[in-house]
């Protein structure tokens, strides 16, 4: 299976936390940076966070800074997104993907997308 598999989504109250996981396997993902995006109903898919292969470089959307933390475990080729102080506007389907392109923040730089995991934040 080449697609990464996201998990950890669910229903949470505003102010709560969730930890998303993105499990990838094989040489397709080894050595690559990864990213998280999200898509709310009626909206375009937007960048949330990204991390380099080594984990030494991380990038965040302004909406995620100070609340979300991206990390990875390369032994398991798994990427995590810890989300704290969740807000209703964070409700969306969250996707992870492999970054094959140069621009960290651009959708077109990413390939091998997962099916997504739903996050719903109730106010």
N, C-alpha and C positions, 0 to 999 in steps of 0.2 A: 504494500500500500504506500503510494507516494505522498498522498495528502497528509498534512499534519492533522491531528485530532485535538480539538479544543474541549475543555471541560471546566466545571466549576461555577458555571452561571447559575442563576436562580432569582428568587424574589427576596428582597431585603428592604428594610425600612430606611428612609433617609437618615444619613449619619452612620449607617452601618458599614460593614466591610465584606468584601469577597476576594477570593484568590483564584484567579483563572490559571489554568495550565494548558500548555500547547505541547503535545507529544509528537515528535517527528522521529523518523528512523532512517537508517541507511546513509549511503554516501551522498544521496541527493541533498541532504541538509548539513552534513558534516563540513565544517569550515565556513559556513555562511552566516551572515547577520540575519536577524529575524525581526519582525515587527508585529505590532498589534494595531488593528483598525477597528472601527465600529460603524454601524449603519442603523440609524433610527428610521422608522416608517416614514416614507415620503422624502427622505433626505439622502444625500450622496454619502458614499462611504468615506470616512474621514480618518486621518492618521491619529493615533493615540500615543504610541511609544515604540521605540526600537532599541535594539541592543546589538553590539558588535559580536563577532564570534568569541572573542576572548572575554567579553563582558566588561572590558575596561572603558568602553564608550557607550553612553546611553543618551537617548533623545526623547523629549516629551513635547506633546502639544501643550499650548498654554493652559488649556482646560484641565490638563492632567498634572501639571507641575505642583508639587507640594502635597498631592493626595495619592498619586499612583506611583508604584515602583516596579520597574521591570528588572528581571534577573533571569539567569539561566543556569542549568546544570548540564554541562557538556557530556558528562559520563552517560547521562540518560537522554541527551539531545532533547531536553525539555526546557521550554521558556515559560516563565511565570509573569503574571501581572497582579500585583497586590494592589487592591483598590480600597482606599479608606475614605471616610467622610463622604460617602456616596450621596449624590443629589439626583433628583428626579430626571434632570436633563442628561444623566449618564445612562439612562435606559436605552438599550440598543442591543443588536446582535453584535457580538465581538468576534472578530476573526484574527487568526494569526497567519502569517505568510513568510516565505523565504525572500530575502532581499537579494536580487541578482543585479540590480542597477546601481547607479551612483548616488542619485538623490534620495536621501533617507526619508524625506517627507512626502514623496510623490507616489501615488498609487501604482503608476506604471513601472516603478522600479521593483515591484514585488511579483513573484509568481508562486506556484504551488500553494494555493489557498485551502484552508480547512473549511468545514461546513458551518462553523460558527457555533457560539453558545449564547443563549439569551440571558441578558441581565435586565431585570426589572426592579426599579427603585420606587417604592411607594412613599408618598409624602404625607 
